[in-house]
Amino acid sequence: MQPIVVAVDFSTSSIHAIEYAIPLANKLKCDIILVWVDKISSNESLYPDTSYQNRNEAKKRFDEIILQFGKKMNKGLKMEFKLRKGKVFHEVDTLAKSLGALLVITGTHGVSGFEEFWIGSNAFRIVTYASSPVITVRHDFEIKKSMERIVVPVDGSSETIQKLPFVARLAKLFKSEVHVVATHSSHLNSIQRIAEKYLQMSVAYFQANDIHCVQDSMVSNDVTKALLQYAVNVKADLIAIMTEQETPVNILLGAQAQQMINQSSIPILSVHPQEHFCLK
């Protein structure tokens, strides 16, 4: 059973991410593992220092969270927690790898009152470094048990179709309608034809998997803004993107991926390109 890992710093944003994870875990029939990372540098920690006392406080708060939310898990599924020490993004990824996690979920905009929690500053890094797909969810997104519509943008890159298998898995479970959108930043037909080819491949893949599919295309100088507006217009519950890393050592997300995560009021599923990928 592949669990869902949720990064937690006890901010409102990360508590909301836990609530968001529960319907997904119930549908996917997997456990939820909550992880808190005690950062190496004491002046960056959630608490004043990184002492034994802080870990006890974290354990206490996790016990309260599990008591409150664990009962919402389906019978046979469980919610547990892990404590780690180190760099947040590295420890989240290491834990996810060791557990064979299906998915990592993290909140965004992790600011509560006067204190900035680490979710806010580490969300992009978690997405960048996590080997498994990551869903980033804003603290004000309405929790739903359903996932009625998923927007899947495709462009002219060969990696663009690599997100399809994971999207298809979610869409089949939730009986979602998938909107595949070819995005163009150029008006040149020769360039647009590449993205349109991947659009048709994507539609054929979803149809072969008995998933209701809607196809569309857009041309815009600001693809991110246009795509987010499209998702709002169709009342999407999820937008699936590739992380667009330019090089294996790049510590930043691609510009469009980062803008999507930062600006979207709708949860973003980010999938990493794989060196050896075959669409079956």
Secondary structure, DSSP 4 states (H G I P E B T S, - for coil): -PPEEEE--SSHHHHHHHHHHHHHHHHHT--EEEEEEE-SSGGGSSSSS-SHHHHHHHHHHHHHHHHHHGGGSPTT--EEEEEEES-HHHHHHHHHHHHT-SEEEEEE--EETTEE-HHHHHHHHHHHH-SS-EEEEETTSPP-S---EEEEEE-SSGGGGGGHHHHHHHHHHHTPEEEEEEEES---HHHHHHHHHHHHHHHHHHHHTT--EEEEEEE-SSHHHHHHHHHHHTT-SEEEEE---SSTT--S--HHHHHHHHH-SS-EEEE---SS----
